[in-house]
Amino acid sequence: MRDSLFDKTHFDSLYNHYNEKISNLEDSICQDTVKDKVRKIAPIRLFNWKFQQLKIMYSRGDSLDDIKQAYLKLFDDFIDIFTPDINIDIQHFVALGVLLNIPKEKLTLLNKIKDNRNIIDGFIALCLSEYQILSKVDLEDFLENYDSLFNIYNSSTLDKKEKTMDYLQNWYNKMRGTYFWGSHKDTGFLYTGYWSFEVAALVKILKIPDDSFKDHKYYPYDLVHFATFLDGSNAN
């Protein structure tokens, strides 16, 4: 177990709950019994449910290798829904790609799709940039929409650790307004875990020393150290 709020039984039940929803929708599509308006949003809905399962796997303590394989299976689905309509699951999915050290060609593919579909997102651009060099447009977006992350990115080497800790300390409050904020309440049925995948990806990309916050409850330390993203080791 990596999560400290709920036990494995909770996460197993929730994983199975999403399995049932996924199976029912996929069966309806195959049998052509799904309504047209549902069919149009089905790819997004299926991706969202499968992504919740990825987070559940991490929270309940599944091996990172198993999580990586599940991620790679979901990758093609993500390509279909990777559009300018960016939300936090899309941001976290890209961040997880960095943390799981997926093959470099897949990150390169996402970068090409980002440019071809005119997707502007400073954080995602940084995750997909091999040399940490952002275009003027992406840099401006990073500053405007991710001010706290940009402050870490743009700070001196000595300040990066302190600003990362500050970010983690305020992470939950920053997430107010997201669909998962407060999900541990209301019996926690839809609670999949609270993890700051975005700052973890930034720590990995910028090689920020993380010993001082390795045990922070929102910080996925083992993901950051699963493999070395920049040199391509452990890539399959």
N, C-alpha and C positions, 0 to 999 in steps of 0.2 A: 504494500500500500504506500502510495505517495501522498494521498490526501489525508488530512487529519480531522476532517469534520464528519465524514460518513464512512461506513464500513463497506467491505467487499460485496455484501449482500445487496446493499443499495445500488451499487454500480452495476452489478450483474443484472438486477431487475430492470434498471433503466436501459442497459444495453439491449436486453431482450425486447423491451418496449419499442425501441427504435427499429429493431429487426422486424417486428410485426408490422409497423407502419410502412417500412420500406417494401416488404414483401407484398403487402396489400396493394400499394400503389403500382408496383411493377406488374403484378398480376392483372390489375385493371387496365393497364396500358396494353399488355399482351392480348387481352381478351377484347380490347376495343370497347370497354364499358365506361371509360373515364370521360367526364365532361370536357368539352373543348377548352373551357377557361382553365381547368385544372391541368390539362395536357400541356398548355402553353408554359405553365410555371413548374411543371413536374421536374425538369432538370435541376432547377434551383432548389426545389423542395427536397429532392433526393440527395443532392450534394450536402445541404444543411444537415440532414439527419445523419448521413454517413460521417460528416465531420464531427458531430456530437459524439459519435461512437469512438472516433479517434481520441477525443479528449477524455472520454470515459476510460479507454484503455490506459492512457497515461496516469490518470488519477488512481486507478485501482492497482497499479503496479505491474502491468504487462511489460514484457521485455522491450527494449528500444528497437531491437531487430524486428520483432513482430509488428510494432507500431510503424516502423519504416516500410515494411511490406504492405501494410494496410494503406499507408499514405500513397505508395506508388500505384496501387490498384485504383485509388480515387483520383489520380492525377489527370487522366483523360476526361473525367467528368468535370474537373475544375476548368480545364481549357474551354469547355463549352460555355461555362457561366462567367468566365473572366472578362468582364466588361467595365466600362467607366463607372458603373454603379457600384462603387467600392463600399464595403461594410467591414466590420471588425473581423468576421470570419474569413473573409478574403485576405485581409492583412495577416491574420494569424496563420492561415494556411501557407502563405508565402514564407512567413517567418519560420514555420516548422520545416519547410523544405531546406532552409539554411541549417537549422539545428540538426536535422536528420542526415545532413550531408548527402542529399540525393545527387545522382549523376549530374555533372556540370552541364551536359548537353540539354538536360531538362530545364535547368535554370536559364540557359541561353535561349531555349525555345520560348519560355515565358516572357523573356525580355523582348524578343521579336514580336510576340503577340501584343505585348503592352504597347509597343511603338506602332504597330499596324492598326490597332484599334483605338489609337489616340487616348490611351489610359494615362492620366497624369496623377501620380501619387508619389510624393517624395520619399516616404518610408519604403514602399515597395521598390521604387527605383534603386534605392541604396542596397536593398537585399539582393537585387538582381545585377548590380554593378560589380564587375570583377575587380575594378581598380578603385572603387569608392569615389568615383568622379561622377558628379551629377550635372545634368544640363541646367541651364539657368531657370527654366520653367519648373523642373522637378525640385530644384533647390528652394525656389520661392514657395512652392507648395509645402515642402518639408517644414520650412520656417513658419508658414501660416497655420498649418493644420496639425503639426506635431511639435509645438513649441518646446515642450519638456524634453522630448527625444532629440530635437535639434540642438538644444543646449548641451546635451551630453556629447553629441557628435561634434559640435563646434568648440568644445572646451579644451583646455590644455590637458595634457596627459595626467597631471596630478589631480585635476579637478574631476576627471571622468568618474572615478570611483565614488566620490562623495555625492555627485549629482545622480549617479545611478541608484545609490542607496536612498536618496531623497525621493526619487521617482517611485521606487518600490514601496516606501513608507506611505505614499499618497496614492498608490495605484488603485485601490478599491474605490476611493472617492472619485478618482478620475473616470472610473467606469460607470458612474451613475448615468443612467439614460440608455445603457446597453441592455439588450434583452436578458442577459444573464445576471445583471446586478440584483442582489437580494434573493437569488434563486435558492440559497441555502435555507431560507425561511419558507413558509407555506409547505411545511413537512419536507422540503428539499427534494420533491419528486423529480424536478427537472434540473437539479443541480449536477453539473458534470465536472466541477472543479474550478477553482480560481487560479489561473496561471498567466503570468505576464510574458507570453511568448515573444512579444515585440521587443521588450527590453533585453530579453535573453539573446535574441538574434543580434541585437546591436552590440551587446557585450562580446559575442563571438566574433562578429565582423571586425570590431575595433580592437579586439584582443585586450579587453579591460580586465585587470586582475580582479577576481571576484571572491577571494577568500573571506572578505569582511562581511559579505552578505549571502554566502553560499547556503545558509540555513534559513533564509527568509521564506516565509510561508507561501509567497506568491512566485518565488524564483525557481524555475526548473533546472537546478544545477546540473543534474546528470545529463540532460539534453545538451547543455552548452558544451559539455566535455565528452559527448558521445564520439565525435570525430572532428578532425580539423578541416573546416570548410575551405579555407583558403588554399591549402596545399593539395586538396583532393584526395587525401588518404581515406581508406575505408570505402571509397566509392564503389558501387556495384554496377 
